[in-house]
Amino acid sequence: MTEGNFVDYVKIHVASGKGGKGSAHLHREKYITKGGPDGGDGGRGGHVIIKGNKNLWTLFHLKFKRHVKAEHGGNGSKQRSSGAEGSDEYIEVPLGTVIRDTDTQEILHEITEDGQEFIVAEGGKGGLGNWHFKSSTNQTPRYAQPGIDGELKDITLELKILADVGLVGFPNSGKSTLLSVITAAKPKIADYEFTTLKPNLGIVEYRDFKTFVVADIPGIIEGAAEGKGIGHRFLRHIERNSTLLFLIPADAPDIVKQYEILLDELRRYNPEMLVKDRLVAISKSDMLDAELKAEIKAELDEKLDASWLFISSIAHQGLQELKDRLWEMLNKEPV
């Protein structure tokens, strides 16, 4: 999937169908000139329903679909015949989609399972026909209920990627390069900051045909938790990852400081992020000689409060150990 086809945020105006009118018909036949009321009920208006689809990875198919309108219910008719129900309108979304009310920003629902449905706008109820209103004192009611109007609503769909491992790092730390080496994904790679502007997903093939999913997400900058850079639009994508892989280049001025800044951004955005398992990979380590590696190792063993290892995507160093460590973290027994 190309970067331009990845859409993770859309706004849609939805309108459910209006309920059909009840009928005020009075029964008439050749030899029955004054039959009783027999008007049927109006049909329910169509719902607008959000439905999960495991085969979708993006909201791109909704990018230009700004209005979704369900069908109105049919009117009731004679012989107590009910009107037809309006057809429901389905909006299919990838798993991990959050549905918000655009006006209040309230989260209405989250779609996390294939086939899961949520009625975002209920169809109006059909009106009752006149036969419901007959009584001993009112034997020929000539009125029926109108149908109830459908709902009008502006909703926002936000995609939070469902992946096993989320890559976390500053821009130009080598995340896209790593993803391109350990998976079949082909992210955009260049030697400047913010090459990745949209998340990329890749499937890592592990031993014995096992797999897990890694998400390369746009790089954090300081202040992302307050919305700087691409801010929240990046950070929401790592909320669902069970394991976080921090990538810090070996030529960083201060590796420990960079890790602490990244951790602090996650903490300020959502403290629950820190409960996730974390692994730190020191990328571009093919630039280090044995003496520099020893110095960095001594410093990280003393100051870093997380597991770490040296890797090089270009030289293919430490990548199998990285896969092994991630697999162990993803499949460890719960405490």
C-alpha positions in Angstrom: 0.0 0.0 0.0 1.4 3.3 -0.9 1.7 6.1 1.6 -0.8 8.3 -0.2 -3.5 5.5 0.0 -3.2 5.3 3.8 -6.0 7.3 5.3 -6.5 7.2 9.1 -9.0 10.0 9.7 -12.3 10.9 8.0 -15.4 12.9 8.8 -18.8 11.8 7.6 -22.3 13.1 7.9 -24.8 10.3 8.5 -28.5 10.3 8.2 -30.8 7.4 9.1 -34.1 6.8 7.4 -37.4 8.3 8.6 -40.1 5.9 9.7 -43.0 5.4 7.4 -46.5 6.8 8.1 -49.2 4.7 9.6 -52.3 4.2 7.5 -55.7 5.6 8.4 -57.5 3.3 6.0 -61.1 2.0 6.7 -62.0 -1.5 5.5 -64.3 -1.5 2.5 -65.6 -4.4 0.4 -68.5 -5.0 -2.0 -71.0 -5.8 0.7 -69.2 -4.1 3.6 -69.7 -0.4 3.3 -68.7 0.6 6.8 -65.9 -1.7 7.8 -63.7 -0.9 10.8 -60.2 0.6 10.7 -57.6 -1.6 9.1 -54.7 0.8 8.4 -51.2 -0.9 8.8 -48.1 0.5 10.6 -45.3 2.4 8.8 -42.0 0.6 8.3 -38.9 1.4 10.3 -36.4 3.7 8.7 -33.0 2.3 7.8 -30.1 2.4 10.3 -26.6 3.6 9.5 -24.3 0.8 10.8 -20.5 0.8 11.2 -19.2 -2.7 10.6 -15.7 -4.2 11.1 -13.9 -5.8 8.2 -10.6 -7.6 8.9 -9.6 -7.2 5.2 -9.4 -3.4 5.3 -6.2 -1.7 6.5 -7.2 2.0 5.9 -10.1 4.4 5.7 -9.1 5.3 2.1 -12.4 4.0 0.6 -14.3 6.6 2.7 -12.0 9.5 1.8 -14.5 11.0 -0.7 -17.7 9.6 0.9 -18.8 12.6 2.9 -22.5 11.8 3.2 -24.2 8.4 4.1 -28.0 8.3 4.0 -30.2 5.3 4.8 -33.5 4.6 3.1 -36.8 5.8 4.6 -39.4 3.3 5.8 -42.5 2.6 3.7 -45.9 3.8 4.6 -48.6 1.4 6.0 -51.5 0.4 3.9 -54.9 -1.4 4.1 -55.6 -4.8 5.6 -53.2 -4.0 8.4 -50.3 -4.3 5.9 -47.1 -2.8 7.4 -44.8 -0.7 5.3 -41.4 -2.0 4.2 -38.4 -1.4 6.4 -35.9 1.0 5.0 -32.6 -0.6 3.9 -29.8 -0.2 6.4 -26.7 1.5 5.1 -23.3 -0.1 6.1 -20.0 1.6 6.5 -17.2 -0.9 6.6 -14.1 0.0 8.5 -10.8 -1.7 9.4 -10.3 -3.2 12.9 -9.0 -0.6 15.3 -11.4 2.2 14.2 -12.7 4.6 16.8 -16.0 6.3 16.2 -16.4 9.8 17.6 -19.2 12.4 17.7 -17.6 15.2 15.7 -19.4 18.0 17.7 -18.7 16.7 21.3 -15.6 14.6 20.6 -17.2 11.8 22.7 -16.1 8.3 21.8 -19.2 6.4 20.7 -17.7 3.0 20.0 -14.5 1.2 19.0 -14.5 -1.5 16.3 -12.0 -4.3 17.2 -13.5 -7.5 15.8 -14.3 -8.7 12.3 -18.1 -8.5 11.7 -18.7 -6.3 14.8 -21.5 -3.9 14.2 -22.5 -0.6 15.8 -25.6 1.4 14.9 -24.3 4.9 14.7 -27.7 6.4 13.6 -30.9 4.6 14.4 -33.7 4.6 11.8 -36.9 6.3 12.9 -39.8 4.2 14.2 -42.7 3.7 11.9 -46.1 5.3 12.9 -49.0 3.1 14.1 -51.9 2.5 11.8 -55.4 3.6 12.9 -56.5 0.1 13.9 -54.4 0.5 17.0 -56.6 3.3 18.2 -60.1 1.8 17.9 -62.0 1.3 21.1 -65.6 0.9 22.3 -66.0 4.7 22.3 -64.0 5.4 19.1 -64.8 2.6 16.6 -63.7 4.4 13.4 -60.6 6.4 14.2 -59.6 8.4 11.0 -56.1 9.2 12.1 -52.8 7.4 12.4 -49.3 8.3 13.6 -46.7 9.9 11.4 -43.3 8.2 11.3 -40.5 9.4 13.6 -37.7 11.3 11.9 -34.3 9.6 11.5 -31.1 10.8 13.2 -28.7 13.3 11.7 -25.2 13.1 13.0 -21.6 14.2 12.1 -19.1 11.5 13.0 -15.3 11.2 12.9 -13.6 7.9 12.2 -10.1 7.5 13.5 -7.9 4.4 12.9 -5.7 3.1 15.6 -3.5 0.5 14.0 -3.8 -3.0 15.4 -0.2 -4.3 15.4 1.9 -6.5 17.7 4.9 -4.2 17.8 5.1 -0.4 17.5 8.3 1.2 16.4 9.0 4.4 18.4 11.8 6.8 17.7 12.7 10.3 16.5 12.6 11.2 12.8 15.4 9.6 10.8 16.2 7.0 13.4 16.1 4.1 10.9 12.6 2.8 11.6 11.6 2.6 7.9 14.9 0.9 7.0 14.4 -1.7 9.7 10.9 -2.4 8.6 12.0 -2.9 5.0 14.7 -5.4 6.0 12.7 -7.6 8.5 9.4 -7.6 6.5 8.2 -7.4 2.9 7.0 -3.8 3.4 8.4 -1.1 1.1 8.2 2.1 3.1 9.5 5.4 1.7 13.1 5.8 2.9 15.4 8.9 2.6 18.1 10.6 4.7 15.9 13.4 6.0 13.5 13.9 8.8 9.8 13.0 8.4 10.2 10.8 5.4 7.4 8.7 7.0 4.2 10.8 7.2 1.8 7.9 7.5 2.1 4.5 9.3 3.4 1.5 7.5 2.6 -2.1 8.5 4.9 -5.1 7.9 4.6 -8.8 8.7 7.7 -10.3 10.2 8.2 -14.0 9.2 9.6 -15.8 12.2 10.8 -19.4 12.7 8.5 -22.3 11.8 6.3 -20.1 9.7 5.2 -18.0 12.6 4.5 -14.3 12.1 3.9 -11.0 13.9 3.0 -7.5 12.8 5.2 -4.4 13.1 4.0 -0.9 12.6 6.5 1.8 11.6 4.8 5.1 12.7 5.9 8.7 12.0 8.7 9.9 14.3 8.0 11.6 17.6 9.3 15.1 18.2 9.5 16.8 21.5 6.0 18.2 22.3 4.1 15.5 20.3 1.9 14.9 23.3 0.7 18.5 23.0 0.0 18.1 19.4 3.3 19.5 17.9 4.5 18.0 14.6 1.9 15.3 13.8 1.4 14.9 17.5 -1.7 13.0 18.5 -2.3 11.7 15.0 0.9 9.7 15.5 0.6 8.8 19.1 -2.8 7.2 18.9 -1.4 4.5 16.6 0.8 3.0 19.3 -2.0 2.8 21.9 -3.0 -0.7 20.8 0.5 -2.2 20.3 1.3 -4.7 23.0 5.1 -4.2 22.7 7.0 -1.0 21.9 10.4 -1.2 20.2 12.4 2.0 20.7 14.9 2.7 18.0 17.7 5.1 18.8 20.6 5.6 16.4 24.1 4.8 17.6 25.3 8.3 16.6 22.8 10.1 18.8 24.4 12.7 21.0 22.9 11.1 24.2 21.2 7.7 23.8 19.8 7.6 27.3 18.5 11.2 27.0 16.7 10.4 23.8 15.1 7.3 25.3 13.9 9.4 28.3 12.4 12.1 26.0 10.5 9.4 24.0 9.3 7.9 27.2 8.2 11.2 28.6 6.1 12.0 25.4 4.3 8.7 25.8 3.7 9.3 29.5 2.2 12.7 28.9 0.0 11.5 26.1 -1.3 8.4 28.0 0.4 7.1 31.2 -1.0 3.6 30.4 1.6 3.4 27.5 4.3 2.8 30.1 2.7 -0.5 31.1 3.6 -2.0 27.8 6.7 -4.2 27.3 9.6 -2.2 26.0 12.8 -3.0 24.1 15.5 -0.6 23.0 17.4 -1.2 19.8 20.5 0.8 19.1 20.4 1.2 15.3 23.2 2.0 12.8 25.6 0.1 15.1 27.7 -1.0 12.2 29.4 2.5 12.5 30.8 1.5 16.0 34.1 -0.2 16.6 34.6 -2.6 19.5 35.9 0.1 21.8 32.9 2.4 21.3 30.5 -0.5 21.7 32.1 -1.3 25.0 31.7 2.3 26.2 28.1 2.5 25.2 27.3 -0.9 26.7 28.8 0.2 30.1 26.7 3.4 30.0 23.4 1.7 29.0 23.8 -1.2 31.5 24.1 1.4 34.2 21.5 4.0 33.2 18.9 2.4 31.0 15.9 0.9 32.7 14.9 -1.4 29.8 16.3 -4.3 27.8 18.4 -3.3 24.9 20.6 -4.6 22.0 22.8 -3.4 19.1 21.4 -3.8 15.6 22.2 -2.7 12.1 19.6 -2.9 9.4 22.1 -2.1 6.5 24.7 -4.7 7.7 22.0 -7.2 8.9 23.6 -7.3 12.4 21.6 -8.4 15.4 18.3 -8.8 13.5 17.7 -12.4 14.3 18.3 -11.7 18.0 15.9 -8.8 17.7 13.2 -11.1 16.3 13.8 -13.6 19.0 13.5 -11.0 21.8 10.3 -9.6 20.3 8.8 -13.0 19.9 9.5 -13.9 23.5 8.0 -10.6 24.7 4.8 -11.1 22.6 4.3 -14.7 23.8 5.4 -14.7 27.4 3.1 -16.1 29.9 1.0 -13.5 31.7 2.1 -12.9 35.3 
